Amino acid sequence: MKKLYTVIGLMSGTSLDGLDISCCKFENKDGLWSFSILYTNAIEYTDYLKNKLKNAIHLNTVDLLSFHNEYGNWLGKQVKKFIAQNNLTVDFVASHGHTVFHQPEIGVTYQIGSGQHLANASGQKVICDFRTNDVDLGGQGAPLVPIGDQLLFGTYDFCLNLGGISNISFTMAEKRIAYDISPANMLLNYICATIGKTYDKGGEIAKTGTLNKYLLDTLNNLEYYTLPFPKSLGYEWFIKKIIPIINATPDTAQNLLHTAVHHIATQITFAITDTKSKNASLLVTGGGAKNDFLIEVLKQKLGNSTAVIVPSEEIIDFKEALIFAFMGVLRDRNEINCLKSVTGARIDSSSGVIFEPW
């Protein structure tokens, strides 16, 4: 069994910021894993790709499959360029793909970005489709990052990711627990779009607003927040449950953003305080970790019970790409990378489909 791996991880999140590429080195010494991030790149989506990805949920079957192949080919070209620019030799590429459908309650999860097209275009072995197997085993197919939280970031009590959706992982009774908490950047960016902005840098707009108590109560009273974990969210839920509430609220974008930040921070606080942890450490990553106002409100709500730790920008931006690269390593070794304690599946599993280039 190999002890050292060099892997490229690809991540495209629901916030549609773009494609994160991370070349990482992993080493196993006496059963303990360590990592280093060697090279990274964040590729902003063109308007064409962003709109196509955003509206992929509405495509008919043939058009969706065609785009699945097109996007896989595009991913492969980005990988090939990244390898050439940095003169890399890698073991393989591990790709999350881009989630279009996620309804595990009916056994459906679908990430586009054809693995075969990606492999052919890049000339590299590819491991992708990490969610399907877990869903087939009765799991949520999400969150998947907790295996990396446990094995690579285990010194922190909680690992929080603020992407399009906020999710958290932690250890309870010697089991790793994780679930999606609430919408995060997905909600903030939707409100920003109403005033012609893609996002609220640093939370500067939200900070100027005032709290809309009715909106906050309406959001906090959504049924999802009463459900036990494991549980996960998808874009379909956001369209169905959140957008109608925002659209029906007559208020300024500043106040909507301000209230949305308080909603996100409130739900995160509930998730942490529900574990009854004291003097805990919370690692915060994902694009939302750069939203200074959101971090400020979160610290206020958590008080002195939890230390909120915002790491280096490299970890903030590329932790998910790093961990999907690591999930690929575990799959290549046929070791567990999906935890039943996290997803609710019948068994732990080693998930991911392997594609070789032609």
N, C-alpha and C positions, 0 to 999 in steps of 0.2 A: 504494500500500500504506500502510495506517495506521501511524502511529508511536506512538500512544498508545491504550491500552485500559483500560477499567474493567470488571472481571469479578468475578462472585461464584463462588467455588469451594466445593464441598460434598464432605465426606469422612466416611464411616462405616467404621470399622475393625473388624477381627475381635475386638478386645477388648470391643466393645459398650459403650464408654463413653458414646456418644451421637453426635449429629450436630455436626460442626464446620462453621461457616459463616464464610467470610472474603471481604470485599470488598477487592480488590487493584487497584492501578494498575501497569501495565507500560509502560515506554517503551523504544523502540529508537532508539539514537543510533549512527550509523555501524556498524551491525551488532552492537552490544553492547547487551544487555538489562539494565535496572535495574528494581527493584520497590519499592513501598511498600505496607504493609498499612494500609488506611484504617479499617475497622470489622470487628469479629469478634463471634461469639457461639457458645457451646457449649451445645447443647440436650440435656439428659439425657433418655434414653428413659424412657417410662413402663414400668411392669412389663409391661403388655400388649405393647408394641412390642418390648421386650427379649426376652421369651419367644418372641414370634412370629419375630423375626429369628434367635434362637438355634436354634429348632426348624424353621426353614424348610427345612432339608436333608431333613427327614422328611415334608414335605407331599406329597400326591399332585399330579399334574400340574395339574389344574384349580384346586385350592386355591392352589398356588404362583403360577400366572398371575394369579389373583384378587388375591393379596397383592402381587404385583409392581405391579399397577395401584394398589392401595390405598396402598402405600408411596410410589409416585411422586406421587400426589395429596397425601399428607401432606408430602412434601418441597416441593412447589410452594407449599403454604400457608405453610410456614415461611419460604420465600424471599420471598413476598409481604409477610408481616409484617415481615421484616427490612428490606426495601426501604422500607416505609412508616415504620418507626421511625426510620430514618436518612436519610430524604428523598433516596434515591439514584436516579441515572439510570445504568444499566449497559448495556454492549454485549450481554452474554449471560450465561448461567449454565453453568458446567462442573461436571458431577456425576460422581463416581466410582461412586455407587450402593453397594449392600452385597453383598459376595460371598457367594453361597450355595454354588456348585459351582466348584471349580478343579482340574481334572484334565487339564492340557494334553497329557499323554502319550496321551490318547485324543481329543484335539481339543476338549475341553469347558472352557469358563469361562462363568460366568453371574453377572452382577451385577443384582440387582433394584432397582426404582425407575424405572418406566416413563418414558422421556423425553417421550413425548407428553402423558402425564398431568401430569408436572412442568411442562411448557411451558404447558399450558392453565390449570393452577391458579395459576401465578405470573404469567402474561401475558408471559413472556419467552422469547426464543430460548434453546434448550438444546443443549448438546453433551455427550454421554455415551457409554457403552459403548466405552471406550478399549481394552479388552483383546481383544475378539473377533477383530478383523482380524489382530492379531499372531499369535494362536493359529492362525488359518487359514493364515498364512504360515509355519507350522512353528515358531513361537516359543513361549516359556513364557507370554507375555502378562503377564509380571511379572519383576522389579519395573519399574514405569513411572516412578517418581520420578527416576531418574538423569538424564533429560534436563534436569530442573530443577536438579539438583545440579551438572551440568556448566555450564549457562548462567547460573545465578543464584548458585551457591555454589562456584564453581570455585577460590576461593582456598584451600580446605581440601583436604588430601591424601585424606581419607576422609570420607564422610558416612554416619553410622549412624543408622538409625531404629529406636527401641525401641517398637513398637506391640504388637499382639497377637502379631506375628511380628517378629523382628529381621532387618533387611536392611541391606546395605552397598553403597556404590558408590565407585568410584575409577577413576583413569585409569592404564592400563598399556599401554606400547608405542603411545601416541597413540590408544588406543581406550578408550571408557568401558566398564567392567566392573561388573556388579552381580548380586547374587543374594540369596535368602533364606538366612539363616544358621541360625536355630533358632527354636523357639517362644520367646516372651518373656512379655509380660503375659498372654497366653492361658493359659500354664502357671501363672503365679503366681496369677492370679485364680481358676483352677480349684481350686487348693489352698485358697485363702482361703474359697471357697464352702463347703468342708467344715466350717468353723467359723463359718458364718453371716456372713461378711464379704464385701464386694464386691471389695476390694483391700487391699493392705498399704501403707498410707501411709508413704512415706519408707523402706520396707523395715524398719520398726521391729520387726515380728514376726520376720522372717527373721533379723535381727541377733542375736536371743536364742537362736537354734537352734544345733545342732552339725552337723557334716558327716556324712552317711550315705555312706560310701565305696562301698558296694555299689551303692546307687542311682545315685551319680554315675558310676561305671564303666558301669553298664547304659545310662544315657542317652547317655553319650559314645560308646558302641560301636554306636549305631544306624547302619544302613546309609547313611541319607541323608548323613551327614557324610563318607562316603568318596567320594561321587559328585562328578564334576567340574562346574564351572559352565559354562553357565547352568543354574540349577535354581531351583525355587520350591516353596513349601509352601502347603497349604490346610488348612482345618478338618477335612476328611475324614482327612488324614494324622494330625493330632493325635488324633482320636477313635480311630483304628486302632492307632497306634504308641505314643502317650504315655500316654493315660488308663489303659490296662490295666496299665502299669508302676507308675504312681502308686497305683492302687487295690490293687495286689498288694503294696505296701510297707507293712509294719506299723510305723509310726513316727508321731511327733507332727507336727502341722501346722507347728510352728516349725522342726523339723529338715528336713521336706520342703521348706519355703520356702527355708531356708538353703542346702540342697543344690541346689535349682533355680536360685538366684541364681549359685552357683558354676558350674553347668553352662552357663548362658547366657553368663557372662563368659568361661569357658574357650573356648567355640566362637567367640566374637567375637575373642578373642586369637589363636586359630589362624588365623582369616580374615585378620587384619592381618599377623601375623608370617610367614605363608606368602608374602606379597608381598616379604619381605625389605627392607621400608622401615625407615629409621632417621631419627630426628629428624622424625617425621611429625606432622601435626595431624589430630585426629579430632573432627569436629563431631557432637554427640549430640543428637538431637531425639526427639519422641514422648513419650508418657506415662511411659515407663521412665526418661527423663532426670531425672524427679523422684524416682526411687527412690534415695535417698542411699546406701543400703547396696550396691545394685548398682553404682553409679558408683564407690564406694570399692573394691569387690572388683575391678572392671575396671581401675582405676588400678594396683592392686597387681600384677595379673597382667601388665599391659603394661610396668610399670616406667618407666624414663626414656626408652625408645625412642619413645614416642608421647605427645604432649600431648593430654589429653582436655579438650575445650572444650564446656561446657554454656552455650548462648546465653540470650538473654532468654526469659522465659516465653511471650511472644507467638510467637516462632519455634518454641519447643518444642511448643506446642499446635497451631499452625496451619500448620506448614510443608507438610504434605501437602495441605491445602485450597488453600494458595497455589500449590503446584506443579500441582495438577489444573486450577486456573484458568489457569495458564500453558500447560499442555498444550492447553487449549481455544483459547488465542490462536494457538498454532502450527497447530492443526487449521483454525482459521478462515482462516489465511493459506496453508493447504495446504503447510505446511512440516513437515519430519520431527519427530515427537515420540515415536516408538518406535525404539530403536536395536537393530539386529541383533546388535551385539557384546554387548549386555546380555541379550537374550531368546533368542538363538539362531535367530531367524527367517532366512528366505532373503534378505530385503532389509530395509533401513530403510523405514519407512512413516509416513504421516500418518494416524493412526487416531482414530476418534471419529465418532459418528453425530449428525447435526444435525436437530433438531426445531423447527419454528416453531409458535407458539401459534395456535389457531383464530382 
